[in-house]
């Protein structure tokens, strides 16, 4: 009698694979350290940081938070539908996830345009150096996430998607959500 093969998940095999989670941890550390340096820098000239942060539109930041959190919900729904072997619904939810990412980038582009028109560019002051570098780096992550989701969508349509790839795509997208949840309150609300 042959024993049934049991697939045990362990810490070495989290959803998406251990290497992806090492990358996510490194990204979170990078953003975390940058936010700590931002906080330390703000102590040198708190009044200048307050004046500069007053130029940010917290409504834009809040709406973008809603876009990303909603897209994160749709990403989780996509993974759930994939595991239920409902590829059509999984594909639908990936489309909604990507829509959330595109809406985020659209509003961020509007915000960036306003800052450029007002002369609040990289080099304007220390606060805006942090703002541009942190949000710009996050935008790059969202763009990469959208490319990953496009490939995932393609594999769903071809019915070649595998659980590890779907979970890895979701983990990367949720990392983008988490990074924004760190950036939004610090940049838009704290100062």
Secondary structure, DSSP 4 states (H G I P E B T S, - for coil): -PPPP-----GGG-TT-HHHHHHHHHHHHHHHHHHHHHHHHHHHSHHHHHHHHTTS-HHHHHHHHHHHHHHHHHHHHHHHHHHTT-HHHHHHHHHHHHHHHHHHHHHHHHHHHHHHHTT--TTS-HHHHHHHHHHHHHHHHHHHHHHHHHHHHHHHHTT---HHHHHHHHHHHHHHHHHHHHHHIIIIII-
